[in-house]
């Protein structure tokens, strides 16, 4: 297994070989792509077709990660990093990524069923957390604002990422059941950083029909910017983190 970031930041090539696939693994399901889009897959049918694949890029979405600055990271403290934020699961394995600029570590829990299958079949694969992919995408972007706000809307939760100019500042995930809860947590974070929502811009990662109410509600308070796609995409396959349909990988 490789956990490197060599496959990051490449726009998906529609002519990519069917021998290479990207997999997005969530708690209860996973989506696969052969370069022409994603589809929901089942382990049994997927296992039968593994012989056709020679390279697999795997992104984990099972649980939000914990971010640890490089200077504070110690491998023996992996359990401690996560347990201070939530109860660890007996069914998940702890893993971590280091970003390419070596400034932070991304510590997270992940399911190991697919990786065990790939190892058993002797199929090369690379594995990272979804936030690592977002970080590698956002960090090189030019940022003029004192505080830049990035929002990744997902099923039942959202990720918020802050940068101070071009320096990574903050990451967290919040549960949301409606647009009011979303705005409450967003304002809560901005208040902690002494930032007024009406004096900054909100950068949404992608634009999707299912979140139209959230965009409309947020637009009452701030200017909105949409990264990757500014035309609403219909998420027909119910991908749980639709920004990755673009894909930034």
C-alpha positions in Angstrom: 0.0 0.0 0.0 1.1 3.6 -0.7 -0.2 6.6 1.2 1.6 9.2 -0.9 0.0 12.1 -2.7 1.2 11.5 -6.2 -2.3 11.1 -7.6 -3.5 14.4 -6.2 -4.4 17.5 -8.1 -4.9 15.9 -11.5 -8.1 16.8 -13.3 -9.9 13.6 -14.2 -9.0 12.5 -17.7 -12.0 11.0 -19.5 -9.7 8.9 -21.6 -8.1 7.4 -18.5 -7.6 3.7 -18.7 -10.3 1.5 -17.3 -7.4 -0.3 -15.5 -7.2 2.7 -13.2 -10.0 3.5 -10.8 -10.8 5.9 -8.0 -12.8 4.8 -5.0 -14.6 6.9 -2.4 -15.2 4.9 0.7 -17.9 6.0 3.2 -19.1 4.3 6.4 -21.8 2.3 4.7 -21.0 2.3 1.0 -18.5 3.2 -1.6 -18.4 4.8 -5.0 -16.1 3.8 -7.9 -15.0 5.6 -11.0 -13.3 4.5 -14.2 -12.8 8.1 -15.5 -16.3 8.6 -17.0 -18.1 9.2 -13.7 -19.0 7.5 -10.5 -21.4 4.8 -9.5 -22.5 3.2 -6.3 -20.9 -0.2 -5.9 -21.3 -3.3 -3.8 -18.4 -5.3 -2.4 -19.5 -8.7 -3.9 -19.8 -7.5 -7.5 -16.7 -5.2 -7.2 -14.6 -8.1 -5.9 -15.4 -10.2 -9.0 -14.1 -7.4 -11.3 -10.9 -6.7 -9.4 -8.8 -8.6 -11.9 -9.5 -5.9 -14.4 -7.8 -3.2 -12.3 -4.1 -2.5 -12.1 -4.1 0.7 -10.1 -6.5 2.0 -7.4 -6.7 5.4 -5.8 -8.7 5.2 -2.5 -10.1 8.2 -0.6 -11.6 7.7 2.9 -14.7 9.6 4.1 -15.7 7.4 7.0 -15.1 10.0 9.7 -13.8 13.6 9.8 -10.0 13.7 10.6 -8.0 15.5 13.3 -5.3 17.9 12.1 -2.0 17.9 13.9 0.8 20.4 13.2 4.0 18.8 12.1 5.9 20.0 15.1 3.5 18.3 17.5 3.0 15.1 15.7 4.0 11.8 17.4 3.0 8.5 15.9 2.5 6.9 19.4 -0.2 9.5 20.1 -2.5 8.6 17.2 -5.2 7.2 19.5 -5.0 10.3 21.8 -5.4 12.7 18.9 -8.7 11.1 17.9 -10.1 10.1 21.3 -10.0 13.7 22.5 -12.5 14.6 19.7 -14.8 11.5 19.6 -15.2 8.0 20.7 -13.0 5.6 18.7 -14.7 2.8 16.8 -13.8 -0.9 17.2 -14.5 -1.5 13.5 -12.2 1.2 12.1 -8.4 1.4 11.8 -6.4 4.5 12.6 -4.3 6.0 9.9 -2.6 9.3 8.9 -1.4 11.3 6.0 1.4 13.9 5.8 0.7 16.8 3.4 3.2 17.5 0.6 4.4 20.7 2.3 5.0 18.7 5.4 3.2 21.3 7.6 0.5 19.1 9.0 -0.6 15.5 9.6 -4.1 14.3 8.9 -5.1 11.7 11.5 -8.3 9.7 10.9 -10.2 6.4 11.2 -10.9 4.3 8.2 -12.5 1.0 7.2 -10.0 -1.6 6.2 -12.1 -4.0 4.2 -11.2 -2.7 0.7 -7.5 -2.3 1.5 -7.3 -5.8 2.9 -9.0 -7.1 -0.3 -6.4 -5.2 -2.5 -3.5 -6.6 -0.5 -4.9 -10.1 -0.8 -5.3 -9.7 -4.5 -1.8 -8.0 -4.7 -3.3 -4.9 -6.4 -1.3 -1.7 -5.9 -3.3 1.1 -4.3 -2.8 4.6 -2.8 -4.9 5.7 0.1 -5.6 9.1 1.7 -8.2 11.0 3.7 -10.7 13.3 1.9 -9.4 16.3 3.8 -5.9 15.7 2.6 -7.2 16.0 -0.9 -9.1 19.2 -0.1 -6.0 20.7 1.6 -3.8 19.9 -1.4 -6.3 21.5 -3.7 -6.9 24.7 -1.6 -3.4 25.5 -0.3 -1.8 26.6 -3.7 -4.8 28.9 -4.5 -4.1 32.6 -4.3 -6.0 34.1 -1.3 -6.4 37.9 -1.0 -8.7 37.9 2.0 -7.4 38.3 5.6 -9.6 35.3 6.4 -10.6 33.0 3.5 -13.6 30.7 4.2 -14.1 27.4 2.4 -17.2 25.2 2.9 -17.6 21.6 1.8 -21.3 20.6 2.1 -21.9 16.9 2.7 -24.8 14.7 3.6 -25.8 15.6 7.2 -22.7 17.6 7.9 -20.3 20.2 6.4 -16.6 20.9 6.6 -15.3 24.4 7.2 -11.7 25.4 6.3 -10.1 28.7 7.1 -6.9 30.3 5.7 -5.1 33.4 6.9 -3.9 34.8 3.6 -2.1 31.7 2.2 -1.6 30.0 5.6 -3.8 27.2 6.7 -5.6 28.2 9.9 -8.5 26.0 10.9 -10.6 22.9 10.0 -13.6 21.3 11.6 -16.7 19.4 10.7 -20.2 20.1 12.0 -23.4 18.1 11.9 -26.3 19.9 10.1 -29.9 19.1 9.7 -31.0 22.3 8.0 -29.7 25.7 6.7 -30.3 27.3 10.1 -27.9 24.9 11.9 -25.4 25.4 9.1 -25.4 29.2 9.5 -25.3 28.9 13.3 -22.0 26.9 13.3 -20.5 29.0 10.5 -21.2 32.2 12.5 -19.8 30.5 15.7 -16.5 29.7 14.0 -16.2 33.2 12.4 -16.9 34.8 15.8 -14.0 32.9 17.4 -11.7 34.3 14.7 -13.2 37.8 15.1 -14.5 37.8 11.5 -17.9 39.3 10.4 -19.7 37.3 7.8 -20.9 40.4 6.0 -17.3 41.6 5.5 -15.9 38.4 3.8 -16.7 35.9 1.1 -17.8 32.3 1.4 -16.1 29.9 -1.0 -18.3 26.8 -1.5 -16.6 23.7 -2.9 -18.7 23.1 -6.0 -22.3 24.0 -6.6 -25.0 21.3 -6.3 -28.8 21.4 -6.8 -29.4 19.6 -3.5 -27.9 22.4 -1.5 -29.6 25.3 -3.3 -31.4 26.3 0.0 -28.1 26.6 1.7 -26.7 28.9 -1.0 -29.7 31.1 -1.1 -29.7 31.4 2.7 -26.0 32.1 2.9 -26.3 34.7 0.1 -28.4 36.9 2.4 -25.4 37.4 4.6 -22.3 37.2 2.4 -21.0 37.2 -1.2 -20.7 33.6 -2.5 -18.0 32.1 -4.7 -18.2 28.6 -6.1 -15.0 26.6 -6.8 -14.6 24.1 -9.7 -18.2 24.5 -10.9 -20.5 27.5 -10.6 -23.4 25.9 -12.5 -25.6 23.7 -10.3 -24.8 20.0 -10.8 -27.5 17.4 -10.1 -26.1 14.7 -7.9 -28.1 11.8 -9.4 -26.1 9.0 -7.6 -26.5 10.6 -4.1 -22.8 10.9 -3.5 -22.3 11.9 0.1 -19.6 14.5 -0.7 -20.5 15.7 -4.2 -17.6 18.1 -4.6 -15.5 15.0 -5.3 -17.6 14.3 -8.3 -15.6 17.0 -10.1 -12.9 15.4 -9.2 -10.0 17.3 -7.7 -7.9 14.1 -7.6 
